[in-house]
């Protein structure tokens, strides 16, 4: 059963990676911005939820909702005050600004919270498990992560293809100038996209923070996993990103089963292998 | 520099057609003064170990190696458009190749330095075609992933200390090429003499890399590189082989970065995967130096590294706060002074010490 367990573990881990990746994928898709601070913003969200539960004494769900609101506003303001000024044909300025932001957030968290490992407390939920079939039980928390990831992709797909906001997103992604002629406020669309990306990151942070302990230094690794999931899955497809996350989770689980030191390395090597064999990803969007 | 003539229609004054009317110029009078001043400065720096304290020499090793890394990143990302966040990969590979050369192959440390660069270049040549499949900004994270993978692979080598790293004992370095000569020349003990030797190597690398980049950017290849970044399709249409020039640049930068890594770790004499492949030490600082000093100028990294050195002296004791300040400064500069401190000054006072731009002027 050990092999089967590894596969289940990998698939469930993939749910978390997909959640990391959604926010990154979202703003790259809409505004061609690669946010190098994405991983550290996930960590910032995790610490926000942590503070809301410990300092304010809120239950986890309420703390998460509060963090979603705070991070959405933060994303909106970040785009309006900072990122907007550096977006353009030159790819260097936005990369450097988000990289600077990554270093600032990471070290700011280190100053504020110290280097100790933390964890979000979810009570009995953390350790309980459900039995899917005789002899096969999975932890409730990892299962929730995967279900949440599927729900998040479904919700984002609905926003993208069933709402006027989604239409504005798609139009701006295709051609910002013409979208603006049609009455789309490009500045608002971008700011909402960044806000939405950070709001999704809160979900990723909560799901991750219940499962594993975190400290301020692990942000960049979250960025790399998110990125690998996006590229393995194929650019421009949210379901592809989910699949990419699961492939990455599987690679890490299998690598870790062979030798615990190889867990992360196996993920990176799988990414490089996909880049070699299928540079457009395993499930690219059907676009020219 | 090359002088290109443009045929002008016969003018009213019946100008003689043979003499070129327009000239493409790069140098200025100031740049010739700067060249002389640069030679004097390098001579002074070379003679410095004769009277400077060991602390200053160690500080200058830091300044010179960071300057070299900054120049290399500037040419790669600034001029070449290959915005890599994974240059720590080549510092780490160079450092590990040096240690492997000394410990496993019994090479002389000084001889192992170019071999370390070569090793980094070979890995870059293998990784390049893979990473170049990632468009523009995605290349940045891709290079970071590659660096992380290489860090984890280096941690697998138990004979090089595995995940915790290893040290080289001073006795192993005491037979190093040139060490006895430096000891005799300056009357120093082996540890201090090793610092001086490393300092000279760092100075040599900094001068060669800076001159190499300067010459490259003033050559037609430099123009071709800038054209590939600005508009790849247009550059190809006038015969620039954009893919090849970027690949060659990527490998050359990795070669030099690997040598810098080897020089840095020859002085430290202690290595670990986390330190040698540190994104903060070998990429974040380097990026901040270039951004604060000024992207796409030769002078920018020089100004940036001096500012960083000043900040280190006052703020390094605060650790994380230091990085928060540096990061915030870099973001503010990017927002309000995108050409950096040097770029803004050069624009304000119309001066360039090491000009790489070409402009068209009437021939005298």
Interface residues (C-beta under 8 A of the other chain):
Chain A: X28 X32 X33 X34 X36 X82 X85 X86 X91 X92 X93 X94 X95 X96 X97 X99 X100 X101 X102 X103 X104 X106 X107 X108 X110 X111 X220 X221 X223 X224 X227 X228 X231 X261 X264 X265 X268 X269 X271 X272 X275 X276 X279
Chain B: X77 X78 X81 X83 X85 X130 X131 X133 X134 X136 X137 X138 X140 X141 X142 X144 X145 X146 X148 X149 X152 X153 X155 X156 X163 X279 X280 X284 X287 X288 X291 X295 X320 X321 X323 X324 X326 X327 X328 X330 X331 X334 X335 X338
